Amino acid sequence: MIFSRFAALAASLALGTVLLGSCDKKEDPAAEPQKSVFSVELENTVGNRSLHLDTDTYTTAAGDQFTISTFKYYLSNLELLKADGSATVLPDTYFLVDQAKKESQQLQLTDVPTGDYTALRFVVGVDSARTKAGNLQGVLGDDNGMWWAWSKEFINVKLEGTSPQSPKGGLVFHIAGFKGANGANNTIRTVTLPFPGGSKLLVRTDHTPEIHLQVDALKMFSGPTTIRFATVNNSMGGPASVQIADNIAAGMFSVEHLHAN
């Protein structure tokens, strides 16, 4: 009788050990990194006016009049920043925004780690490493009018139009290139945009927040360097494009507001 009780007790302890071992091996769902989504809406403007291709006439801060027939730019290498300075890199993020294509102005980001973020960082253009890697397709394909086949470089920002101040009447700004001695012709820029008023982008599994960016084409021609169309009206790489790239980085992009859902 005592032996039977001892045997039963031993069996019970053994079963408990097995169950405990099974629990130890079972993955804790709470430990799995949670992912969600957010979006970026881009509103292209010229100063405080909406950007309309071909029809509207605008005026630079220096007083030059112009119209816009083409406005395109690349955004890539998006990152979300936290208050502690840490960065969450969103891999393989390359977007071509085209004023002529409304759908291109709404960016969808998926598989984003949940968290509280305080700023957005991105590259204006396509980074040189991706450019050199080749196998360029989709928005990075050479059929988008944003690729220099002769030098194998991307046009990071393209604006074309007209101006009465331009000697030949036309405007061609292809802000492109990263080559040249000591990177002298590099027009790739990184922009960091803190969210206004200390607000946070709350990425959660139960809602999809949105960042609303204003992209002011007028800022291409003012900032660190004032651009006058009488002297700079056709820039396709080189010193003038570098100056315009600096203007772009200094003020073309701003966070208008955040949407919680």
Residue pairs with C-beta under 8 A, 6 or more apart in sequence:
33 113
34 113
34 114
34 205
35 110
35 111
35 112
35 113
35 114
35 205
36 112
36 114
36 203
36 204
36 205
36 208
37 108
37 109
37 110
37 111
37 112
37 203
37 208
38 109
38 112
38 201
38 203
38 208
38 209
38 210
38 211
39 106
39 107
39 108
39 109
39 208
39 209
39 210
39 211
40 78
40 106
40 107
40 109
40 120
40 210
40 211
40 212
40 213
41 105
41 106
41 107
41 210
41 211
41 212
41 213
42 97
42 105
42 106
42 107
42 213
42 215
43 50
43 105
43 212
43 213
43 214
43 215
43 256
44 50
44 51
44 71
44 97
44 99
44 105
44 215
44 217
45 51
45 214
45 215
45 216
45 217
45 218
46 56
46 58
46 68
46 216
46 217
46 218
47 58
47 216
47 218
49 56
49 58
51 68
51 71
51 99
51 217
53 68
53 69
53 70
53 71
53 99
53 100
54 67
54 68
54 69
55 67
56 67
56 68
57 65
57 66
57 67
58 65
58 66
58 67
58 68
58 218
59 65
59 66
60 66
60 218
60 221
60 222
60 227
60 229
61 218
61 221
61 222
61 226
62 221
62 222
62 226
62 227
62 228
64 163
64 165
64 221
64 228
64 229
64 230
65 163
65 164
65 165
66 161
66 162
66 163
66 165
66 171
66 229
67 161
67 162
67 163
68 99
68 159
68 160
68 161
68 217
69 160
69 161
69 162
70 99
70 100
70 158
70 159
70 160
70 161
71 98
71 99
71 158
71 159
71 217
72 96
72 97
72 98
72 99
72 144
72 145
72 146
72 155
72 157
72 158
73 96
73 97
73 124
73 125
73 156
73 157
73 158
73 215
74 94
74 95
74 96
74 97
74 123
74 124
74 125
74 126
74 139
74 146
74 154
74 156
74 157
75 93
75 94
75 95
75 97
75 107
75 122
75 123
75 124
76 93
76 94
76 95
76 122
76 123
76 125
76 126
76 127
76 130
77 89
77 93
77 122
77 123
77 127
77 190
78 90
78 93
78 109
78 120
78 121
78 122
79 87
79 88
79 89
79 90
79 120
79 121
79 122
80 87
80 88
80 90
80 112
80 115
80 117
80 119
80 120
80 121
80 201
80 203
81 87
81 88
81 117
81 118
81 119
81 120
81 121
81 192
82 88
82 115
82 116
82 117
82 118
83 116
83 118
87 121
88 112
88 113
88 115
88 117
90 109
90 112
93 109
93 122
94 126
94 130
94 138
94 139
94 140
95 104
95 107
95 139
96 104
96 139
96 140
96 144
96 146
97 104
97 105
97 215
98 104
99 105
112 203
113 203
114 203
114 204
114 205
115 203
116 200
116 201
116 202
116 203
117 195
117 200
117 201
117 202
117 203
118 194
118 195
118 198
118 200
118 201
119 192
119 193
119 194
119 195
120 192
120 193
120 195
120 201
120 211
120 255
121 190
121 191
121 192
121 193
122 190
122 191
123 188
123 189
123 190
123 191
124 156
124 157
124 188
124 189
124 190
124 191
124 245
124 248
124 249
124 252
124 253
125 154
125 156
125 157
125 187
125 188
125 189
126 140
126 154
126 156
126 188
127 188
128 178
128 188
130 140
131 152
131 153
131 154
131 178
136 142
136 147
140 154
141 147
142 149
145 155
145 158
146 154
146 155
146 158
147 153
147 154
147 155
148 154
148 155
148 176
148 177
151 177
151 179
153 176
153 177
153 178
153 179
154 176
155 174
155 175
155 176
156 175
156 176
156 187
156 188
156 189
156 245
157 173
157 175
157 220
157 244
157 245
157 248
158 173
158 174
158 175
159 171
159 173
159 217
159 220
160 170
160 171
160 172
160 173
161 170
161 171
162 169
162 170
162 171
163 169
163 170
163 171
163 229
163 233
165 228
165 229
165 230
165 233
166 229
166 230
166 233
167 230
167 233
168 233
170 233
170 234
171 229
171 233
171 234
172 233
172 234
172 235
172 236
173 220
173 234
173 235
173 241
173 244
174 235
174 236
174 237
174 241
175 187
175 220
175 235
175 241
175 244
175 245
175 248
176 187
176 236
176 237
176 241
177 185
177 186
177 187
177 237
177 238
177 241
178 185
178 186
178 187
178 188
179 185
179 186
180 186
184 242
185 237
185 238
185 241
185 242
186 242
186 245
187 237
187 241
187 242
187 244
187 245
188 245
189 245
189 246
189 248
189 249
190 249
191 249
191 253
193 213
193 253
193 254
193 255
194 255
195 201
195 211
195 255
195 258
196 255
196 257
199 258
201 209
201 211
201 258
202 209
202 260
203 209
207 260
207 261
208 261
209 258
209 259
209 260
209 261
210 258
210 259
211 255
211 258
211 259
212 255
212 256
212 257
212 258
212 259
213 253
213 254
213 255
213 256
214 253
214 254
214 255
214 256
215 252
215 253
216 251
216 252
216 253
216 254
217 252
219 247
219 248
219 250
219 251
219 252
220 227
220 244
220 247
220 248
220 252
221 227
221 244
221 247
222 247
222 251
223 246
223 247
223 250
223 251
224 243
224 246
224 247
224 250
225 243
225 244
225 246
225 247
227 240
227 243
227 244
227 247
232 240
235 241
235 244
